[in-house]
Each structure stands twice: as structure tokens, then as C-alpha cells.
Amino acid sequence: MPRFITTWLITAVSLLITTYIIPGFKVESVAAAVIAAVVIGLVSAIVRPVLFLLTLPITILTLGLFSFVVNALTIWVASAFSPGFEIEGFLPALLGSLVLSVVSGFLNGLFGKDD
């Protein structure tokens, strides 16, 4: 359970950092970031696998690059269900998903280690 909470908080902090880097990617408060982190986790667990399977042929044709689009759509869908978390278009969703992945990976490397 502590690993889940650490990952959840790292995602929330990553969302706040991404907000400052990407214009059009907005999180109103820390509470909104925490809620958005939960929603992103749920959408990634439920919607993303379905999207991945539906877009598998084009993902193979683009040598995996279309998976960036799937990630952006996942984040965009999550913003529709999260109060206080807004993405103003597809390009901010795409850039935001890339920055969010990099920041989350960096923070997980620093703080997400198992003892």
C-alpha cells in the first residue's frame, strides 16, 4: 500500500510540474492534482488497454509512435472526468503526456525505490 501512495503522490506532483511547463495544461490546485492522479490511474487501467488494442495495427505501422497519441488521448479523457484538471486541445495533451512521463519517471527514480 505505501508503494501505491508514493506513486499516486509522485503522479500528482508530476501533474503540477507539467502545468508550469506546458501551456494549455491546467491544474487548479494540489487537491485537483491528487484527484486527477487517481482518475489518470483508473483511465490508464480501464480505457488505455482498449484503445491500445483498437489502434494496434496503426501502432505497428508507425513502429510504436502512435502509442504517444494513445497516451495523449488517455490523459485528455482523464481531464474530462477530473474537476480542476483541464487540457485545452490535443497538442497540449500530447506534449503534456510526454512531459508527464519524463517527470514521473525522474521522480519515481528519486523517490519510488523499494526498501
N, CA, C and O atoms as a Tinker XYZ file with bonds, in Angstrom:
   460  protein
     1  N      0.804000   -1.205000    0.000000    73     2
     2  CA     0.000000    0.000000    0.000000    64     1     3
     3  C      0.850000    1.275000    0.000000    63     2     4     5
     4  O      0.499000    2.223000   -0.702000    81     3
     5  N      1.957000    1.339000    0.760000    73     3     6
     6  CA     2.774000    2.551000    0.713000    64     5     7
     7  C      3.328000    2.828000   -0.691000    63     6     8     9
     8  O      3.494000    3.989000   -1.064000    81     7
     9  N      3.614000    1.782000   -1.472000    73     7    10
    10  CA     4.121000    1.968000   -2.838000    64     9    11
    11  C      3.052000    2.644000   -3.707000    63    10    12    13
    12  O      3.368000    3.513000   -4.520000    81    11
    13  N      1.799000    2.245000   -3.533000    73    11    14
    14  CA     0.692000    2.849000   -4.269000    64    13    15
    15  C      0.566000    4.330000   -3.932000    63    14    16    17
    16  O      0.394000    5.159000   -4.826000    81    15
    17  N      0.648000    4.661000   -2.664000    73    15    18
    18  CA     0.513000    6.051000   -2.231000    64    17    19
    19  C      1.678000    6.883000   -2.765000    63    18    20    21
    20  O      1.486000    8.022000   -3.192000    81    19
    21  N      2.881000    6.318000   -2.739000    73    19    22
    22  CA     4.044000    7.034000   -3.269000    64    21    23
    23  C      3.870000    7.321000   -4.758000    63    22    24    25
    24  O      4.125000    8.437000   -5.210000    81    23
    25  N      3.438000    6.320000   -5.516000    73    23    26
    26  CA     3.218000    6.502000   -6.948000    64    25    27
    27  C      2.129000    7.533000   -7.205000    63    26    28    29
    28  O      2.257000    8.364000   -8.105000    81    27
    29  N      1.073000    7.484000   -6.428000    73    27    30
    30  CA    -0.034000    8.427000   -6.551000    64    29    31
    31  C      0.439000    9.857000   -6.295000    63    30    32    33
    32  O      0.107000   10.761000   -7.061000    81    31
    33  N      1.197000   10.068000   -5.243000    73    31    34
    34  CA     1.694000   11.401000   -4.927000    64    33    35
    35  C      2.705000   11.893000   -5.965000    63    34    36    37
    36  O      2.726000   13.075000   -6.307000    81    35
    37  N      3.538000   10.981000   -6.460000    73    35    38
    38  CA     4.505000   11.355000   -7.498000    64    37    39
    39  C      3.774000   11.792000   -8.766000    63    38    40    41
    40  O      4.184000   12.751000   -9.420000    81    39
    41  N      2.701000   11.096000   -9.110000    73    39    42
    42  CA     1.915000   11.486000  -10.280000    64    41    43
    43  C      1.272000   12.850000  -10.072000    63    42    44    45
    44  O      1.228000   13.663000  -10.996000    81    43
    45  N      0.776000   13.107000   -8.876000    73    43    46
    46  CA     0.163000   14.411000   -8.581000    64    45    47
    47  C      1.196000   15.536000   -8.685000    63    46    48    49
    48  O      0.911000   16.587000   -9.260000    81    47
    49  N      2.382000   15.322000   -8.139000    73    47    50
    50  CA     3.441000   16.334000   -8.227000    64    49    51
    51  C      3.871000   16.519000   -9.680000    63    50    52    53
    52  O      4.136000   17.639000  -10.117000    81    51
    53  N      3.938000   15.421000  -10.421000    73    51    54
    54  CA     4.297000   15.494000  -11.838000    64    53    55
    55  C      3.272000   16.308000  -12.622000    63    54    56    57
    56  O      3.639000   17.068000  -13.518000    81    55
    57  N      2.006000   16.157000  -12.294000    73    55    58
    58  CA     0.968000   16.962000  -12.938000    64    57    59
    59  C      1.162000   18.447000  -12.649000    63    58    60    61
    60  O      1.014000   19.280000  -13.544000    81    59
    61  N      1.492000   18.778000  -11.411000    73    59    62
    62  CA     1.710000   20.183000  -11.060000    64    61    63
    63  C      2.924000   20.753000  -11.793000    63    62    64    65
    64  O      2.893000   21.898000  -12.244000    81    63
    65  N      3.985000   19.966000  -11.913000    73    63    66
    66  CA     5.174000   20.425000  -12.637000    64    65    67
    67  C      4.860000   20.591000  -14.122000    63    66    68    69
    68  O      5.279000   21.567000  -14.743000    81    67
    69  N      4.127000   19.641000  -14.688000    73    67    70
    70  CA     3.757000   19.711000  -16.104000    64    69    71
    71  C      2.906000   20.939000  -16.389000    63    70    72    73
    72  O      2.996000   21.517000  -17.472000    81    71
    73  N      2.084000   21.341000  -15.434000    73    71    74
    74  CA     1.251000   22.532000  -15.584000    64    73    75
    75  C      2.094000   23.772000  -15.823000    63    74    76    77
    76  O      1.706000   24.655000  -16.588000    81    75
    77  N      3.247000   23.840000  -15.171000    73    75    78
    78  CA     4.109000   25.010000  -15.331000    64    77    79
    79  C      4.914000   24.982000  -16.624000    63    78    80    81
    80  O      5.408000   26.019000  -17.066000    81    79
    81  N      5.050000   23.816000  -17.229000    73    79    82
    82  CA     5.869000   23.682000  -18.437000    64    81    83
    83  C      5.040000   23.807000  -19.709000    63    82    84    85
    84  O      5.481000   24.443000  -20.666000    81    83
    85  N      3.847000   23.214000  -19.739000    73    83    86
    86  CA     3.030000   23.136000  -20.952000    64    85    87
    87  C      1.861000   24.116000  -20.880000    63    86    88    89
    88  O      1.009000   23.987000  -20.001000    81    87
    89  N      1.805000   25.091000  -21.786000    73    87    90
    90  CA     0.629000   25.963000  -21.835000    64    89    91
    91  C     -0.588000   25.176000  -22.346000    63    90    92    93
    92  O     -0.475000   24.366000  -23.267000    81    91
    93  N     -1.736000   25.424000  -21.741000    73    91    94
    94  CA    -2.944000   24.699000  -22.120000    64    93    95
    95  C     -3.168000   23.457000  -21.280000    63    94    96    97
    96  O     -4.166000   22.760000  -21.465000    81    95
    97  N     -2.270000   23.168000  -20.371000    73    95    98
    98  CA    -2.350000   22.034000  -19.452000    64    97    99
    99  C     -2.517000   22.650000  -18.076000    63    98   100   101
   100  O     -1.559000   23.183000  -17.516000    81    99
   101  N     -3.736000   22.585000  -17.516000    73    99   102
   102  CA    -4.047000   23.335000  -16.304000    64   101   103
   103  C     -4.531000   22.442000  -15.172000    63   102   104   105
   104  O     -5.403000   21.592000  -15.357000    81   103
   105  N     -3.951000   22.650000  -14.004000    73   103   106
   106  CA    -4.404000   22.017000  -12.762000    64   105   107
   107  C     -4.600000   23.155000  -11.772000    63   106   108   109
   108  O     -3.672000   23.922000  -11.516000    81   107
   109  N     -5.805000   23.268000  -11.213000    73   107   110
   110  CA    -6.146000   24.420000  -10.384000    64   109   111
   111  C     -5.530000   24.394000   -8.995000    63   110   112   113
   112  O     -5.204000   25.449000   -8.450000    81   111
   113  N     -5.361000   23.209000   -8.407000    73   111   114
   114  CA    -4.869000   23.138000   -7.030000    64   113   115
   115  C     -4.197000   21.791000   -6.794000    63   114   116   117
   116  O     -4.210000   20.904000   -7.648000    81   115
   117  N     -3.615000   21.668000   -5.619000    73   115   118
   118  CA    -2.989000   20.396000   -5.241000    64   117   119
   119  C     -4.060000   19.312000   -5.104000    63   118   120   121
   120  O     -3.849000   18.167000   -5.506000    81   119
   121  N     -5.201000   19.679000   -4.537000    73   119   122
   122  CA    -6.292000   18.703000   -4.404000    64   121   123
   123  C     -6.763000   18.225000   -5.776000    63   122   124   125
   124  O     -7.044000   17.041000   -5.959000    81   123
   125  N     -6.849000   19.131000   -6.724000    73   123   126
   126  CA    -7.245000   18.752000   -8.084000    64   125   127
   127  C     -6.204000   17.840000   -8.707000    63   126   128   129
   128  O     -6.554000   16.925000   -9.453000    81   127
   129  N     -4.925000   18.072000   -8.413000    73   127   130
   130  CA    -3.859000   17.214000   -8.937000    64   129   131
   131  C     -3.948000   15.813000   -8.347000    63   130   132   133
   132  O     -3.728000   14.826000   -9.049000    81   131
   133  N     -4.269000   15.722000   -7.069000    73   131   134
   134  CA    -4.398000   14.412000   -6.419000    64   133   135
   135  C     -5.577000   13.641000   -7.009000    63   134   136   137
   136  O     -5.468000   12.446000   -7.281000    81   135
   137  N     -6.697000   14.325000   -7.203000    73   135   138
   138  CA    -7.870000   13.677000   -7.801000    64   137   139
   139  C     -7.561000   13.272000   -9.244000    63   138   140   141
   140  O     -7.917000   12.176000   -9.678000    81   139
   141  N     -6.903000   14.155000   -9.976000    73   139   142
   142  CA    -6.553000   13.851000  -11.364000    64   141   143
   143  C     -5.602000   12.661000  -11.446000    63   142   144   145
   144  O     -5.694000   11.861000  -12.378000    81   143
   145  N     -4.694000   12.533000  -10.485000    73   143   146
   146  CA    -3.774000   11.390000  -10.474000    64   145   147
   147  C     -4.542000   10.078000  -10.319000    63   146   148   149
   148  O     -4.206000    9.080000  -10.955000    81   147
   149  N     -5.564000   10.083000   -9.480000    73   147   150
   150  CA    -6.397000    8.883000   -9.315000    64   149   151
   151  C     -7.165000    8.586000  -10.602000    63   150   152   153
   152  O     -7.226000    7.439000  -11.045000    81   151
   153  N     -7.748000    9.623000  -11.195000    73   151   154
   154  CA    -8.520000    9.434000  -12.423000    64   153   155
   155  C     -7.614000    8.956000  -13.561000    63   154   156   157
   156  O     -8.005000    8.084000  -14.337000    81   155
   157  N     -6.412000    9.520000  -13.664000    73   155   158
   158  CA    -5.470000    9.074000  -14.693000    64   157   159
   159  C     -5.126000    7.603000  -14.494000    63   158   160   161
   160  O     -5.051000    6.842000  -15.459000    81   159
   161  N     -4.919000    7.205000  -13.251000    73   159   162
   162  CA    -4.650000    5.800000  -12.972000    64   161   163
   163  C     -5.794000    4.894000  -13.376000    63   162   164   165
   164  O     -5.572000    3.830000  -13.953000    81   163
   165  N     -7.013000    5.306000  -13.078000    73   163   166
   166  CA    -8.184000    4.500000  -13.445000    64   165   167
   167  C     -8.378000    4.444000  -14.955000    63   166   168   169
   168  O     -8.654000    3.381000  -15.510000    81   167
   169  N     -8.235000    5.578000  -15.612000    73   167   170
   170  CA    -8.394000    5.606000  -17.070000    64   169   171
   171  C     -7.294000    4.782000  -17.737000    63   170   172   173
   172  O     -7.546000    4.068000  -18.708000    81   171
   173  N     -6.072000    4.885000  -17.208000    73   171   174
   174  CA    -4.969000    4.098000  -17.759000    64   173   175
   175  C     -5.198000    2.605000  -17.568000    63   174   176   177
   176  O     -4.774000    1.802000  -18.399000    81   175
   177  N     -5.855000    2.234000  -16.499000    73   175   178
   178  CA    -6.107000    0.818000  -16.244000    64   177   179
   179  C     -7.300000    0.278000  -17.028000    63   178   180   181
   180  O     -7.334000   -0.908000  -17.357000    81   179
   181  N     -8.284000    1.135000  -17.334000    73   179   182
   182  CA    -9.511000    0.658000  -17.971000    64   181   183
   183  C     -9.579000    1.008000  -19.459000    63   182   184   185
   184  O     -9.796000    0.126000  -20.289000    81   183
   185  N     -9.397000    2.272000  -19.799000    73   183   186
   186  CA    -9.594000    2.728000  -21.178000    64   185   187
   187  C     -8.364000    2.475000  -22.052000    63   186   188   189
   188  O     -8.497000    2.069000  -23.206000    81   187
   189  N     -7.173000    2.711000  -21.507000    73   187   190
   190  CA    -5.959000    2.611000  -22.315000    64   189   191
   191  C     -5.757000    1.237000  -22.952000    63   190   192   193
   192  O     -5.385000    1.184000  -24.124000    81   191
   193  N     -5.979000    0.118000  -22.247000    73   191   194
   194  CA    -5.803000   -1.182000  -22.911000    64   193   195
   195  C     -6.751000   -1.377000  -24.099000    63   194   196   197
   196  O     -6.372000   -1.976000  -25.105000    81   195
   197  N     -7.973000   -0.874000  -23.983000    73   195   198
   198  CA    -8.931000   -0.984000  -25.086000    64   197   199
   199  C     -8.454000   -0.140000  -26.267000    63   198   200   201
   200  O     -8.466000   -0.597000  -27.410000    81   199
   201  N     -8.034000    1.094000  -25.984000    73   199   202
   202  CA    -7.501000    1.946000  -27.046000    64   201   203
   203  C     -6.272000    1.313000  -27.701000    63   202   204   205
   204  O     -6.115000    1.362000  -28.921000    81   203
   205  N     -5.411000    0.724000  -26.884000    73   203   206
   206  CA    -4.206000    0.096000  -27.416000    64   205   207
   207  C     -4.561000   -1.037000  -28.380000    63   206   208   209
   208  O     -3.973000   -1.149000  -29.456000    81   207
   209  N     -5.515000   -1.869000  -27.993000    73   207   210
   210  CA    -5.915000   -2.978000  -28.873000    64   209   211
   211  C     -6.574000   -2.476000  -30.159000    63   210   212   213
   212  O     -6.323000   -3.013000  -31.238000    81   211
   213  N     -7.407000   -1.456000  -30.044000    73   211   214
   214  CA    -8.078000   -0.929000  -31.232000    64   213   215
   215  C     -7.103000   -0.261000  -32.196000    63   214   216   217
   216  O     -7.328000   -0.263000  -33.407000    81   215
   217  N     -6.033000    0.305000  -31.671000    73   215   218
   218  CA    -5.085000    1.021000  -32.523000    64   217   219
   219  C     -3.814000    0.219000  -32.791000    63   218   220   221
   220  O     -2.834000    0.765000  -33.298000    81   219
   221  N     -3.821000   -1.050000  -32.460000    73   219   222
   222  CA    -2.624000   -1.880000  -32.644000    64   221   223
   223  C     -2.108000   -1.894000  -34.080000    63   222   224   225
   224  O     -0.898000   -1.776000  -34.274000    81   223
   225  N     -2.962000   -2.032000  -35.102000    73   223   226
   226  CA    -2.426000   -2.030000  -36.470000    64   225   227
   227  C     -1.680000   -0.742000  -36.830000    63   226   228   229
   228  O     -0.596000   -0.797000  -37.410000    81   227
   229  N     -2.254000    0.413000  -36.490000    73   227   230
   230  CA    -1.576000    1.667000  -36.827000    64   229   231
   231  C     -0.332000    1.869000  -35.957000    63   230   232   233
   232  O      0.641000    2.483000  -36.395000    81   231
   233  N     -0.365000    1.354000  -34.729000    73   231   234
   234  CA     0.818000    1.433000  -33.874000    64   233   235
   235  C      1.955000    0.612000  -34.464000    63   234   236   237
   236  O      3.112000    1.030000  -34.419000    81   235
   237  N      1.638000   -0.537000  -35.009000    73   235   238
   238  CA     2.662000   -1.373000  -35.651000    64   237   239
   239  C      3.195000   -0.685000  -36.911000    63   238   240   241
   240  O      4.402000   -0.673000  -37.152000    81   239
   241  N      2.292000   -0.113000  -37.711000    73   239   242
   242  CA     2.717000    0.584000  -38.930000    64   241   243
   243  C      3.617000    1.785000  -38.648000    63   242   244   245
   244  O      4.512000    2.091000  -39.437000    81   243
   245  N      3.386000    2.455000  -37.542000    73   243   246
   246  CA     4.191000    3.627000  -37.198000    64   245   247
   247  C      5.359000    3.269000  -36.280000    63   246   248   249
   248  O      6.003000    4.148000  -35.707000    81   247
   249  N      5.619000    1.984000  -36.149000    73   247   250
   250  CA     6.726000    1.487000  -35.316000    64   249   251
   251  C      6.620000    1.966000  -33.865000    63   250   252   253
   252  O      7.624000    2.276000  -33.223000    81   251
   253  N      5.393000    2.019000  -33.369000    73   251   254
   254  CA     5.151000    2.355000  -31.975000    64   253   255
   255  C      4.920000    3.821000  -31.683000    63   254   256   257
   256  O      4.562000    4.173000  -30.559000    81   255
   257  N      5.116000    4.682000  -32.659000    73   255   258
   258  CA     4.957000    6.112000  -32.408000    64   257   259
   259  C      3.511000    6.507000  -32.115000    63   258   260   261
   260  O      3.260000    7.499000  -31.432000    81   259
   261  N      2.566000    5.729000  -32.633000    73   259   262
   262  CA     1.155000    6.057000  -32.376000    64   261   263
   263  C      0.800000    5.854000  -30.904000    63   262   264   265
   264  O     -0.233000    6.348000  -30.450000    81   263
   265  N      1.625000    5.145000  -30.162000    73   263   266
   266  CA     1.354000    4.974000  -28.729000    64   265   267
   267  C      1.414000    6.316000  -27.994000    63   266   268   269
   268  O      0.782000    6.474000  -26.949000    81   267
   269  N      2.172000    7.291000  -28.534000    73   267   270
   270  CA     2.161000    8.628000  -27.947000    64   269   271
   271  C      0.782000    9.261000  -28.074000    63   270   272   273
   272  O      0.324000    9.954000  -27.166000    81   271
   273  N      0.128000    9.023000  -29.195000    73   271   274
   274  CA    -1.226000    9.529000  -29.409000    64   273   275
   275  C     -2.199000    8.862000  -28.441000    63   274   276   277
   276  O     -3.080000    9.523000  -27.892000    81   275
   277  N     -2.044000    7.562000  -28.230000    73   275   278
   278  CA    -2.907000    6.839000  -27.287000    64   277   279
   279  C     -2.715000    7.395000  -25.875000    63   278   280   281
   280  O     -3.689000    7.571000  -25.143000    81   279
   281  N     -1.468000    7.673000  -25.488000    73   279   282
   282  CA    -1.211000    8.262000  -24.170000    64   281   283
   283  C     -1.855000    9.638000  -24.052000    63   282   284   285
   284  O     -2.440000    9.964000  -23.020000    81   283
   285  N     -1.749000   10.445000  -25.104000    73   283   286
   286  CA    -2.359000   11.777000  -25.085000    64   285   287
   287  C     -3.874000   11.687000  -24.957000    63   286   288   289
   288  O     -4.480000   12.447000  -24.202000    81   287
   289  N     -4.486000   10.765000  -25.690000    73   287   290
   290  CA    -5.941000   10.586000  -25.599000    64   289   291
   291  C     -6.349000   10.127000  -24.200000    63   290   292   293
   292  O     -7.386000   10.541000  -23.680000    81   291
   293  N     -5.535000    9.280000  -23.605000    73   291   294
   294  CA    -5.815000    8.804000  -22.244000    64   293   295
   295  C     -5.799000    9.959000  -21.251000    63   294   296   297
   296  O     -6.692000   10.069000  -20.411000    81   295
   297  N     -4.804000   10.808000  -21.344000    73   295   298
   298  CA    -4.718000   11.969000  -20.448000    64   297   299
   299  C     -5.871000   12.937000  -20.712000    63   298   300   301
   300  O     -6.444000   13.508000  -19.783000    81   299
   301  N     -6.196000   13.110000  -21.981000    73   299   302
   302  CA    -7.293000   14.008000  -22.354000    64   301   303
   303  C     -8.627000   13.501000  -21.808000    63   302   304   305
   304  O     -9.427000   14.287000  -21.300000    81   303
   305  N     -8.869000   12.214000  -21.907000    73   303   306
   306  CA   -10.101000   11.628000  -21.348000    64   305   307
   307  C    -10.127000   11.815000  -19.832000    63   306   308   309
   308  O    -11.165000   12.147000  -19.258000    81   307
   309  N     -8.986000   11.601000  -19.193000    73   307   310
   310  CA    -8.930000   11.765000  -17.739000    64   309   311
   311  C     -9.247000   13.206000  -17.334000    63   310   312   313
   312  O     -9.866000   13.437000  -16.295000    81   311
   313  N     -8.828000   14.165000  -18.145000    73   311   314
   314  CA    -9.120000   15.564000  -17.804000    64   313   315
   315  C    -10.613000   15.867000  -17.884000    63   314   316   317
   316  O    -11.108000   16.761000  -17.197000    81   315
   317  N    -11.325000   15.125000  -18.721000    73   315   318
   318  CA   -12.775000   15.335000  -18.830000    64   317   319
   319  C    -13.510000   14.880000  -17.574000    63   318   320   321
   320  O    -14.601000   15.371000  -17.284000    81   319
   321  N    -12.923000   13.949000  -16.830000    73   319   322
   322  CA   -13.574000   13.404000  -15.636000    64   321   323
   323  C    -13.002000   13.959000  -14.332000    63   322   324   325
   324  O    -13.442000   13.565000  -13.252000    81   323
   325  N    -12.034000   14.859000  -14.416000    73   323   326
   326  CA   -11.382000   15.384000  -13.215000    64   325   327
   327  C    -11.726000   16.848000  -13.013000    63   326   328   329
   328  O    -11.406000   17.678000  -13.864000    81   327
   329  N    -12.367000   17.180000  -11.910000    73   327   330
   330  CA   -12.632000   18.590000  -11.645000    64   329   331
   331  C    -11.324000   19.320000  -11.325000    63   330   332   333
   332  O    -10.509000   18.833000  -10.541000    81   331
   333  N    -11.135000   20.481000  -11.934000    73   331   334
   334  CA    -9.932000   21.259000  -11.680000    64   333   335
   335  C     -8.739000   20.867000  -12.535000    63   334   336   337
   336  O     -7.650000   21.416000  -12.370000    81   335
   337  N     -8.934000   19.922000  -13.449000    73   335   338
   338  CA    -7.866000   19.497000  -14.356000    64   337   339
   339  C     -8.390000   19.669000  -15.767000    63   338   340   341
   340  O     -9.375000   19.038000  -16.151000    81   339
   341  N     -7.728000   20.530000  -16.549000    73   339   342
   342  CA    -8.223000   20.865000  -17.879000    64   341   343
   343  C     -7.084000   20.849000  -18.887000    63   342   344   345
   344  O     -5.984000   21.329000  -18.613000    81   343
   345  N     -7.367000   20.292000  -20.053000    73   343   346
   346  CA    -6.419000   20.304000  -21.161000    64   345   347
   347  C     -7.129000   20.969000  -22.336000    63   346   348   349
   348  O     -8.220000   20.557000  -22.731000    81   347
   349  N     -6.505000   21.989000  -22.880000    73   347   350
   350  CA    -7.136000   22.795000  -23.926000    64   349   351
   351  C     -6.716000   22.367000  -25.321000    63   350   352   353
   352  O     -6.122000   23.158000  -26.054000    81   351
   353  N     -7.008000   21.142000  -25.699000    73   351   354
   354  CA    -6.706000   20.696000  -27.049000    64   353   355
   355  C     -5.802000   19.473000  -27.079000    63   354   356   357
   356  O     -5.294000   19.012000  -26.057000    81   355
   357  N     -5.624000   18.964000  -28.307000    73   355   358
   358  CA    -4.848000   17.739000  -28.459000    64   357   359
   359  C     -3.344000   17.972000  -28.305000    63   358   360   361
   360  O     -2.654000   17.151000  -27.699000    81   359
   361  N     -2.827000   19.077000  -28.844000    73   359   362
   362  CA    -1.389000   19.331000  -28.757000    64   361   363
   363  C     -0.912000   19.476000  -27.309000    63   362   364   365
   364  O      0.107000   18.882000  -26.957000    81   363
   365  N     -1.602000   20.237000  -26.458000    73   363   366
   366  CA    -1.196000   20.258000  -25.052000    64   365   367
   367  C     -1.297000   18.871000  -24.396000    63   366   368   369
   368  O     -0.498000   18.538000  -23.521000    81   367
   369  N     -2.280000   18.067000  -24.822000    73   367   370
   370  CA    -2.392000   16.708000  -24.284000    64   369   371
   371  C     -1.196000   15.864000  -24.702000    63   370   372   373
   372  O     -0.652000   15.113000  -23.892000    81   371
   373  N     -0.785000   15.981000  -25.962000    73   371   374
   374  CA     0.352000   15.215000  -26.460000    64   373   375
   375  C      1.646000   15.644000  -25.774000    63   374   376   377
   376  O      2.389000   14.807000  -25.261000    81   375
   377  N      1.912000   16.940000  -25.767000    73   375   378
   378  CA     3.123000   17.432000  -25.112000    64   377   379
   379  C      3.082000   17.184000  -23.607000    63   378   380   381
   380  O      4.094000   16.835000  -22.999000    81   379
   381  N      1.911000   17.368000  -23.016000    73   379   382
   382  CA     1.760000   17.131000  -21.586000    64   381   383
   383  C      1.991000   15.677000  -21.209000    63   382   384   385
   384  O      2.588000   15.391000  -20.171000    81   383
   385  N      1.523000   14.756000  -22.043000    73   383   386
   386  CA     1.745000   13.334000  -21.731000    64   385   387
   387  C      3.222000   12.983000  -21.818000    63   386   388   389
   388  O      3.713000   12.162000  -21.043000    81   387
   389  N      3.935000   13.601000  -22.759000    73   387   390
   390  CA     5.380000   13.362000  -22.861000    64   389   391
   391  C      6.116000   13.924000  -21.644000    63   390   392   393
   392  O      6.944000   13.240000  -21.043000    81   391
   393  N      5.814000   15.159000  -21.289000    73   391   394
   394  CA     6.466000   15.782000  -20.128000    64   393   395
   395  C      6.083000   15.044000  -18.852000    63   394   396   397
   396  O      6.934000   14.808000  -17.994000    81   395
   397  N      4.821000   14.681000  -18.722000    73   395   398
   398  CA     4.362000   13.955000  -17.546000    64   397   399
   399  C      5.098000   12.629000  -17.396000    63   398   400   401
   400  O      5.461000   12.245000  -16.285000    81   399
   401  N      5.318000   11.935000  -18.493000    73   399   402
   402  CA     6.046000   10.664000  -18.442000    64   401   403
   403  C      7.492000   10.865000  -18.002000    63   402   404   405
   404  O      8.010000   10.105000  -17.184000    81   403
   405  N      8.132000   11.885000  -18.544000    73   403   406
   406  CA     9.532000   12.145000  -18.193000    64   405   407
   407  C      9.657000   12.565000  -16.727000    63   406   408   409
   408  O     10.512000   12.056000  -16.003000    81   407
   409  N      8.806000   13.491000  -16.294000    73   407   410
   410  CA     8.864000   13.973000  -14.912000    64   409   411
   411  C      8.521000   12.846000  -13.936000    63   410   412   413
   412  O      9.189000   12.690000  -12.914000    81   411
   413  N      7.490000   12.062000  -14.241000    73   411   414
   414  CA     7.119000   10.940000  -13.369000    64   413   415
   415  C      8.246000    9.920000  -13.291000    63   414   416   417
   416  O      8.559000    9.413000  -12.215000    81   415
   417  N      8.849000    9.625000  -14.425000    73   415   418
   418  CA     9.963000    8.677000  -14.424000    64   417   419
   419  C     11.126000    9.169000  -13.589000    63   418   420   421
   420  O     11.735000    8.399000  -12.846000    81   419
   421  N     11.439000   10.459000  -13.711000    73   419   422
   422  CA    12.529000   11.042000  -12.923000    64   421   423
   423  C     12.212000   10.986000  -11.429000    63   422   424   425
   424  O     13.046000   10.560000  -10.629000    81   423
   425  N     11.005000   11.417000  -11.056000    73   423   426
   426  CA    10.625000   11.419000   -9.639000    64   425   427
   427  C     10.514000    9.999000   -9.084000    63   426   428   429
   428  O     10.880000    9.756000   -7.934000    81   427
   429  N     10.012000    9.060000   -9.889000    73   427   430
   430  CA     9.976000    7.659000   -9.441000    64   429   431
   431  C     11.380000    7.118000   -9.208000    63   430   432   433
   432  O     11.603000    6.334000   -8.286000    81   431
   433  N     12.324000    7.537000  -10.043000    73   431   434
   434  CA    13.712000    7.129000   -9.856000    64   433   435
   435  C     14.292000    7.675000   -8.565000    63   434   436   437
   436  O     15.085000    7.004000   -7.904000    81   435
   437  N     13.899000    8.902000   -8.199000    73   435   438
   438  CA    14.409000    9.510000   -6.971000    64   437   439
   439  C     13.728000    8.987000   -5.707000    63   438   440   441
   440  O     14.383000    8.648000   -4.722000    81   439
   441  N     12.401000    8.932000   -5.760000    73   439   442
   442  CA    11.645000    8.645000   -4.528000    64   441   443
   443  C     10.910000    7.313000   -4.510000    63   442   444   445
   444  O     10.461000    6.879000   -3.449000    81   443
   445  N     10.777000    6.666000   -5.632000    73   443   446
   446  CA     9.933000    5.486000   -5.715000    64   445   447
   447  C     10.645000    4.173000   -5.483000    63   446   448   449
   448  O     10.130000    3.121000   -5.863000    81   447
   449  N     11.820000    4.203000   -4.866000    73   447   450
   450  CA    12.580000    2.975000   -4.667000    64   449   451
   451  C     11.989000    2.146000   -3.528000    63   450   452   453
   452  O     11.549000    2.675000   -2.507000    81   451
   453  N     11.995000    0.825000   -3.738000    73   451   454
   454  CA    11.565000   -0.080000   -2.672000    64   453   455
   455  C     12.718000   -0.272000   -1.683000    63   454   456   457
   456  O     13.886000   -0.290000   -2.072000    81   455
   457  N     12.374000   -0.415000   -0.404000    73   455   458
   458  CA    13.426000   -0.609000    0.624000    64   457   459
   459  C     13.914000   -2.018000    0.682000    63   458   460
   460  O     14.789000   -2.336000    1.487000    81   459
